[in-house]
Amino acid sequence: MAIIACEKCGSKYSDKSPDGCQNCTPVGRKGLNITCPLCRTGAMEQSTAQLFTDHFVRFCGGIFVVPAFIGIFSAFAYLFSGNGIPFSVRFGVFSGVVVASMISGVAGWIILSKRNVWKCTTCGHYLPRQ
């Protein structure tokens, strides 16, 4: 049994350790030796990536999500307010606002969502994880 110093972080570990350095090996990367198809030098590790990385597009996603929640809550408040308007009219307005809010909320959620990918530790290239 020999004690080895990690090349990345300098910590010491046993050569009998199946996972290598415990400080540098992320959870779930055990035993994976996927090389990067782009740079052919880096190893791919599990990570997450944003579907849309442009800041303006992500800002628009936030613009879609926040008013969607406000719209749903205000539609419920309007539905149950008895301010002299017939219930059928209030229910029609409620339905329209809720449907529009849900559509914009789903669009914003898709824009802001992240997905699981394999990411290269050297060049940052990523592939979808299936």
C-alpha positions as protocol buffer text, in pm:
chain_id: "A"
residue {
  index: 1
  type: MET
  ca { x: 0 y: 0 z: 0 }
}
residue {
  index: 2
  type: ALA
  ca { x: 138 y: 337 z: -102 }
}
residue {
  index: 3
  type: ILE
  ca { x: 27 y: 691 z: -24 }
}
residue {
  index: 4
  type: ILE
  ca { x: -18 y: 907 z: -334 }
}
residue {
  index: 5
  type: ALA
  ca { x: -49 y: 1287 z: -357 }
}
residue {
  index: 6
  type: CYS
  ca { x: -332 y: 1412 z: -579 }
}
residue {
  index: 7
  type: GLU
  ca { x: -210 y: 1608 z: -883 }
}
residue {
  index: 8
  type: LYS
  ca { x: -505 y: 1851 z: -870 }
}
residue {
  index: 9
  type: CYS
  ca { x: -547 y: 1937 z: -501 }
}
residue {
  index: 10
  type: GLY
  ca { x: -236 y: 1796 z: -330 }
}
residue {
  index: 11
  type: SER
  ca { x: -425 y: 1585 z: -76 }
}
residue {
  index: 12
  type: LYS
  ca { x: -294 y: 1238 z: 2 }
}
residue {
  index: 13
  type: TYR
  ca { x: -483 y: 913 z: -56 }
}
residue {
  index: 14
  type: SER
  ca { x: -415 y: 542 z: -69 }
}
residue {
  index: 15
  type: ASP
  ca { x: -341 y: 365 z: -397 }
}
residue {
  index: 16
  type: LYS
  ca { x: -593 y: 100 z: -282 }
}
residue {
  index: 17
  type: SER
  ca { x: -875 y: 357 z: -291 }
}
residue {
  index: 18
  type: PRO
  ca { x: -1109 y: 259 z: -577 }
}
residue {
  index: 19
  type: ASP
  ca { x: -1227 y: 616 z: -637 }
}
residue {
  index: 20
  type: GLY
  ca { x: -895 y: 801 z: -624 }
}
residue {
  index: 21
  type: CYS
  ca { x: -878 y: 1133 z: -443 }
}
residue {
  index: 22
  type: GLN
  ca { x: -1190 y: 1189 z: -230 }
}
residue {
  index: 23
  type: ASN
  ca { x: -1160 y: 1569 z: -258 }
}
residue {
  index: 24
  type: CYS
  ca { x: -1155 y: 1579 z: -638 }
}
residue {
  index: 25
  type: THR
  ca { x: -1392 y: 1294 z: -728 }
}
residue {
  index: 26
  type: PRO
  ca { x: -1750 y: 1427 z: -747 }
}
residue {
  index: 27
  type: VAL
  ca { x: -2037 y: 1205 z: -642 }
}
residue {
  index: 28
  type: GLY
  ca { x: -2156 y: 986 z: -928 }
}
residue {
  index: 29
  type: ARG
  ca { x: -1834 y: 1003 z: -1129 }
}
residue {
  index: 30
  type: LYS
  ca { x: -1698 y: 677 z: -990 }
}
residue {
  index: 31
  type: GLY
  ca { x: -1557 y: 452 z: -1257 }
}
residue {
  index: 32
  type: LEU
  ca { x: -1651 y: 673 z: -1553 }
}
residue {
  index: 33
  type: ASN
  ca { x: -1382 y: 729 z: -1812 }
}
residue {
  index: 34
  type: ILE
  ca { x: -1559 y: 923 z: -2087 }
}
residue {
  index: 35
  type: THR
  ca { x: -1318 y: 1134 z: -2290 }
}
residue {
  index: 36
  type: CYS
  ca { x: -1430 y: 1459 z: -2444 }
}
residue {
  index: 37
  type: PRO
  ca { x: -1514 y: 1422 z: -2815 }
}
residue {
  index: 38
  type: LEU
  ca { x: -1408 y: 1782 z: -2883 }
}
residue {
  index: 39
  type: CYS
  ca { x: -1068 y: 1827 z: -2716 }
}
residue {
  index: 40
  type: ARG
  ca { x: -992 y: 1452 z: -2671 }
}
residue {
  index: 41
  type: THR
  ca { x: -796 y: 1528 z: -2351 }
}
residue {
  index: 42
  type: GLY
  ca { x: -1052 y: 1606 z: -2082 }
}
residue {
  index: 43
  type: ALA
  ca { x: -1278 y: 1372 z: -1890 }
}
residue {
  index: 44
  type: MET
  ca { x: -1654 y: 1419 z: -1895 }
}
residue {
  index: 45
  type: GLU
  ca { x: -1825 y: 1460 z: -1557 }
}
residue {
  index: 46
  type: GLN
  ca { x: -2189 y: 1494 z: -1454 }
}
residue {
  index: 47
  type: SER
  ca { x: -2311 y: 1851 z: -1441 }
}
residue {
  index: 48
  type: THR
  ca { x: -2607 y: 2074 z: -1527 }
}
residue {
  index: 49
  type: ALA
  ca { x: -2634 y: 2330 z: -1805 }
}
residue {
  index: 50
  type: GLN
  ca { x: -2886 y: 2601 z: -1886 }
}
residue {
  index: 51
  type: LEU
  ca { x: -3089 y: 2552 z: -2201 }
}
residue {
  index: 52
  type: PHE
  ca { x: -3073 y: 2922 z: -2283 }
}
residue {
  index: 53
  type: THR
  ca { x: -2757 y: 3104 z: -2178 }
}
residue {
  index: 54
  type: ASP
  ca { x: -2824 y: 3451 z: -2319 }
}
residue {
  index: 55
  type: HIS
  ca { x: -2890 y: 3692 z: -2031 }
}
residue {
  index: 56
  type: PHE
  ca { x: -3165 y: 3879 z: -2215 }
}
residue {
  index: 57
  type: VAL
  ca { x: -3353 y: 3557 z: -2295 }
}
residue {
  index: 58
  type: ARG
  ca { x: -3328 y: 3443 z: -1932 }
}
residue {
  index: 59
  type: PHE
  ca { x: -3451 y: 3787 z: -1820 }
}
residue {
  index: 60
  type: CYS
  ca { x: -3752 y: 3743 z: -2049 }
}
residue {
  index: 61
  type: GLY
  ca { x: -3813 y: 3401 z: -1892 }
}
residue {
  index: 62
  type: GLY
  ca { x: -3829 y: 3568 z: -1552 }
}
residue {
  index: 63
  type: ILE
  ca { x: -4065 y: 3828 z: -1698 }
}
residue {
  index: 64
  type: PHE
  ca { x: -4292 y: 3540 z: -1806 }
}
residue {
  index: 65
  type: VAL
  ca { x: -4284 y: 3345 z: -1478 }
}
residue {
  index: 66
  type: VAL
  ca { x: -4342 y: 3617 z: -1218 }
}
residue {
  index: 67
  type: PRO
  ca { x: -4656 y: 3772 z: -1375 }
}
residue {
  index: 68
  type: ALA
  ca { x: -4795 y: 3422 z: -1433 }
}
residue {
  index: 69
  type: PHE
  ca { x: -4811 y: 3359 z: -1059 }
}
residue {
  index: 70
  type: ILE
  ca { x: -4950 y: 3707 z: -995 }
}
residue {
  index: 71
  type: GLY
  ca { x: -5211 y: 3652 z: -1267 }
}
residue {
  index: 72
  type: ILE
  ca { x: -5333 y: 3323 z: -1120 }
}
residue {
  index: 73
  type: PHE
  ca { x: -5364 y: 3468 z: -770 }
}
residue {
  index: 74
  type: SER
  ca { x: -5542 y: 3782 z: -889 }
}
residue {
  index: 75
  type: ALA
  ca { x: -5779 y: 3571 z: -1105 }
}
residue {
  index: 76
  type: PHE
  ca { x: -5880 y: 3371 z: -796 }
}
residue {
  index: 77
  type: ALA
  ca { x: -5933 y: 3696 z: -603 }
}
residue {
  index: 78
  type: TYR
  ca { x: -6149 y: 3832 z: -887 }
}
residue {
  index: 79
  type: LEU
  ca { x: -6351 y: 3508 z: -909 }
}
residue {
  index: 80
  type: PHE
  ca { x: -6451 y: 3517 z: -544 }
}
residue {
  index: 81
  type: SER
  ca { x: -6512 y: 3891 z: -520 }
}
residue {
  index: 82
  type: GLY
  ca { x: -6884 y: 3957 z: -531 }
}
residue {
  index: 83
  type: ASN
  ca { x: -6875 y: 4307 z: -677 }
}
residue {
  index: 84
  type: GLY
  ca { x: -7209 y: 4296 z: -863 }
}
residue {
  index: 85
  type: ILE
  ca { x: -7077 y: 4121 z: -1175 }
}
residue {
  index: 86
  type: PRO
  ca { x: -7255 y: 3792 z: -1257 }
}
residue {
  index: 87
  type: PHE
  ca { x: -7064 y: 3478 z: -1165 }
}
residue {
  index: 88
  type: SER
  ca { x: -7064 y: 3347 z: -1524 }
}
residue {
  index: 89
  type: VAL
  ca { x: -6881 y: 3658 z: -1646 }
}
residue {
  index: 90
  type: ARG
  ca { x: -6635 y: 3640 z: -1358 }
}
residue {
  index: 91
  type: PHE
  ca { x: -6575 y: 3272 z: -1430 }
}
residue {
  index: 92
  type: GLY
  ca { x: -6509 y: 3347 z: -1800 }
}
residue {
  index: 93
  type: VAL
  ca { x: -6254 y: 3614 z: -1711 }
}
residue {
  index: 94
  type: PHE
  ca { x: -6102 y: 3384 z: -1450 }
}
residue {
  index: 95
  type: SER
  ca { x: -6064 y: 3101 z: -1704 }
}
residue {
  index: 96
  type: GLY
  ca { x: -5900 y: 3324 z: -1965 }
}
residue {
  index: 97
  type: VAL
  ca { x: -5654 y: 3477 z: -1719 }
}
residue {
  index: 98
  type: VAL
  ca { x: -5561 y: 3136 z: -1571 }
}
residue {
  index: 99
  type: VAL
  ca { x: -5502 y: 2979 z: -1914 }
}
residue {
  index: 100
  type: ALA
  ca { x: -5289 y: 3274 z: -2033 }
}
residue {
  index: 101
  type: SER
  ca { x: -5094 y: 3273 z: -1705 }
}
residue {
  index: 102
  type: MET
  ca { x: -5027 y: 2901 z: -1726 }
}
residue {
  index: 103
  type: ILE
  ca { x: -4903 y: 2927 z: -2086 }
}
residue {
  index: 104
  type: SER
  ca { x: -4666 y: 3212 z: -2000 }
}
residue {
  index: 105
  type: GLY
  ca { x: -4554 y: 3033 z: -1682 }
}
residue {
  index: 106
  type: VAL
  ca { x: -4466 y: 2715 z: -1873 }
}
residue {
  index: 107
  type: ALA
  ca { x: -4279 y: 2916 z: -2137 }
}
residue {
  index: 108
  type: GLY
  ca { x: -4082 y: 3097 z: -1867 }
}
residue {
  index: 109
  type: TRP
  ca { x: -4011 y: 2772 z: -1682 }
}
residue {
  index: 110
  type: ILE
  ca { x: -3870 y: 2617 z: -2001 }
}
residue {
  index: 111
  type: ILE
  ca { x: -3649 y: 2921 z: -2058 }
}
residue {
  index: 112
  type: LEU
  ca { x: -3517 y: 2916 z: -1700 }
}
residue {
  index: 113
  type: SER
  ca { x: -3478 y: 2538 z: -1668 }
}
residue {
  index: 114
  type: LYS
  ca { x: -3153 y: 2345 z: -1654 }
}
residue {
  index: 115
  type: ARG
  ca { x: -3076 y: 1999 z: -1785 }
}
residue {
  index: 116
  type: ASN
  ca { x: -2837 y: 1722 z: -1687 }
}
residue {
  index: 117
  type: VAL
  ca { x: -2531 y: 1697 z: -1911 }
}
residue {
  index: 118
  type: TRP
  ca { x: -2184 y: 1545 z: -1935 }
}
residue {
  index: 119
  type: LYS
  ca { x: -1939 y: 1838 z: -1914 }
}
residue {
  index: 120
  type: CYS
  ca { x: -1570 y: 1829 z: -2004 }
}
residue {
  index: 121
  type: THR
  ca { x: -1339 y: 1931 z: -1720 }
}
residue {
  index: 122
  type: THR
  ca { x: -1085 y: 2076 z: -1964 }
}
residue {
  index: 123
  type: CYS
  ca { x: -1269 y: 2268 z: -2235 }
}
residue {
  index: 124
  type: GLY
  ca { x: -1624 y: 2300 z: -2095 }
}
residue {
  index: 125
  type: HIS
  ca { x: -1793 y: 2123 z: -2389 }
}
residue {
  index: 126
  type: TYR
  ca { x: -2113 y: 1944 z: -2286 }
}
residue {
  index: 127
  type: LEU
  ca { x: -2325 y: 1659 z: -2419 }
}
residue {
  index: 128
  type: PRO
  ca { x: -2681 y: 1573 z: -2313 }
}
residue {
  index: 129
  type: ARG
  ca { x: -2699 y: 1301 z: -2052 }
}
residue {
  index: 130
  type: GLN
  ca { x: -2955 y: 1032 z: -2140 }
}
